[in-house]
Amino acid sequence: KVVLFPFREAILSTQIDGVIAKYHFRGGERFKKDDVLLTLDDQKFRNDFQRMESLKREAQLNAVYTKQKLEDNRRLYKNDLQSEIEVMKSELEANLALERYKTAEINCKDAELHLKFCTVKAPFDGTVEKLLTREFETVRSGQPLISIIDDNQLLAVMNLPTVELTKIKIGMPVSFKVNE
C-alpha cells in the first residue's frame, strides 16, 4: 500500500489585522507562484500610507527650512550680526528636523509594508486545499487563512514487510497503481 503526500504544504496567515475582501481561488483550484490568493480590505492602510507620505513631505520641508535658517544664522554670526546662542539653537533645530524626517521615512515604509500585507500571494505553484476563514470576516494578525499544497510533485510512502526490504534498493524503479 502506498500513501501519497504533497511535496510542500503551507498554511498561510495574515501579518495584519483586517477584513477579508476576496478569495481569488477556492478549494481544489490550481494556482501559480505569485498569484494573489486573497486580499484584505486595504482602505485603512491606503489612508495610513497617504498620511505618512504627507507627514514625510512636511518633515522634509521643515528639514530644508531649518538647514537654510542655520546657514543664514552662521553667515550672520560671521558678520557679527547674530549671537552664538542663536547659531547653536538653529543647529539643534536643524538636527531635530533631520531626525524627524528620518522617522517620517521609516513610518512611511512601515505603512507601505502594511499595505502590501493586504495581498497574500502564493509562495509556490499548487492547489488550494482548504479555506480556513470566509470573505468579509475580520481576521487577526497571525491567524491562519488558507491551506495550500504543492501537488505538482508527490512524495510516495510505502510500508513493506521487513522480509521485502532486502529486495528493494535505492534508485530502483517502482510502479504502483492509483485506485482513487
C-alpha positions, 0 to 999 in steps of 0.5 A, a space after each residue: 500500500 502506498 500513501 501519497 503526500 504533497 511535496 510542500 504544504 503551507 498554511 498561510 496567515 495574515 501579518 495584519 489585522 483586517 477584513 477579508 475582501 476576496 478569495 481569488 481561488 477556492 478549494 481544489 483550484 490550481 494556482 501559480 507562484 505569485 498569484 494573489 490568493 486573497 486580499 484584505 480590505 486595504 482602505 485603512 492602510 491606503 489612508 495610513 500610507 497617504 498620511 505618512 507620505 504627507 507627514 514625510 513631505 512636511 518633515 522634509 520641508 521643515 528639514 530644508 527650512 531649518 538647514 537654510 535658517 542655520 546657514 543664514 544664522 552662521 553667515 550672520 554670526 560671521 558678520 557679527 550680526 547674530 549671537 552664538 546662542 542663536 547659531 547653536 539653537 538653529 543647529 539643534 533645530 536643524 538636527 531635530 528636523 533631520 531626525 524627524 524626517 528620518 522617522 517620517 521615512 521609516 513610518 512611511 515604509 512601515 505603512 507601505 509594508 502594511 499595505 502590501 500585507 493586504 495581498 497574500 500571494 502564493 509562495 509556490 505553484 499548487 492547489 488550494 486545499 482548504 479555506 480556513 476563514 470566509 470573505 468579509 470576516 475580520 481576521 487577526 494578525 497571525 491567524 491562519 487563512 488558507 491551506 495550500 499544497 504543492 501537488 505538482 510533485 508527490 512524495 510516495 510512502 510505502 510500508 513493506 514487510 521487513 522480509 521485502 526490504 532486502 529486495 528493494 534498493 535505492 534508485 530502483 524503479 517502482 510502479 504502483 497503481 492509483 485506485 482513487 
